[in-house]
Amino acid sequence: MILLSATQEAGVSLPLWSITPFVLMLAMIAVGPILFHHWWEENKNKLIISLALGIPTAIYLISNEMSHALIHQILFDYVPFIILLGSLFVITGGIHLKGDIQAKPWINTLFLMTGSVLASFMGTTGAAMLLIRPVIKTNSQRKYKVHTILFFIATVANCGGLLTPLGDPPLFLLYLRGAGFTWFFHMFPEWIFVNGMLWIIYFIFDSYYYKKEPIENLQIDNSNIEPVRIQGNINFIFLLGVVLSVAFLNEQYIPAIKENHNLAFIREIALLTLGGLSLLFTSKKTREDNKFTWAPITEVAFLFLGIFITMVPALNYLSVHAADFGVETPAQFYYATGALSSFLDNAPTAVSFHQMACGLDSFHDCVYVAGIDEMVLTAISLGAVFFGSMTYIGNGPNFMVKAIAEENKINMPSFFGYIIKFSLIILLPLYIITQLLFIH
């Protein structure tokens, strides 16, 4: 379903100051975990922030005759977004991978490769939560393992999720704006290049550190072998149902959805049903083994309620004043989207730059997808997904992986340590090369 944007409200142009709540919302997400860690851990406080910024924004929009844009933003952006993430969260939370195999470099690399593939079809959060504990357990006897977690964040929690709208939230929002489900497959060359390079670099690093391991650690690792087993296999059927629902329950394959309002949420009903079946048919023990709780998806729901409401004025302003920002070429969109995705949430960042591109009229003789130049849409998608790995706060799973690693006594780098020791020297050069090769 292609959504009505904030700018389609009859002739309304909002002032720059109206985006202040949106800026404050993103600023709180960025600095809250750092400056107010314990207070920010409480989901109710996140809801308080969302409502404190969202309610005045909603009142302002209604008073400026933009109620239609607000309603569409909530019903056709926020609701499908949360239902998709919620269904993926519930279904993947019912799949438990257990076992302890040798922590050899090729085995660890295979974990990253598997996670990178799964990320596109079960979401970066789902793939990361499925594999992070087995990866930590496999490497529990090794002394050098921080680098494994860092590359896990880069590949499984970010770069792997590029190939479908299920992979990363910004891609799903672009899908809702008109990019076809299979359109994202065309970014496979960029996906295999970036992920392939990260796998190779990781294998070299891990081989180096493996040779430095104390011999007694390797002996213990070799003697503690537990075959890998999967519990909750039925959830793979429900996961396939999610993929098929997102791919085919849309206007492209069911034109009646556009005319019949009763069918408008058929996809969301299917996703809710699949999530409910997962809860019904997955044993309580399997979810307990996964340490499944509702807290993460509640956090996302509370935060994005504020984001989606306060985003409406920002989308309006970006569309009306798009030409004033000087961001016009695909490369500029790639770096601009990437820069903000590194420190702000990459989902609203991608939507904002898509809206900016919609406001430009400088595209000629190009293929249009989701209302903009296909190369620009590609650049926005790549920038949002890849650069989300540049910091711990660039993408939701990053902090979750870090927290789980630290629970298991792995001494992870600080916020700035991650940037200086990993993303600036490993990721950024690779992303620059990606732009030079693929984005012109």
Order of alpha helices (4+ residues) and beta strands (2+ residues): alpha-alpha-alpha-alpha-alpha-beta-alpha-alpha-alpha-alpha-alpha-alpha-beta-alpha-alpha-alpha-alpha-alpha-alpha-alpha-beta-beta-alpha-alpha-alpha-alpha
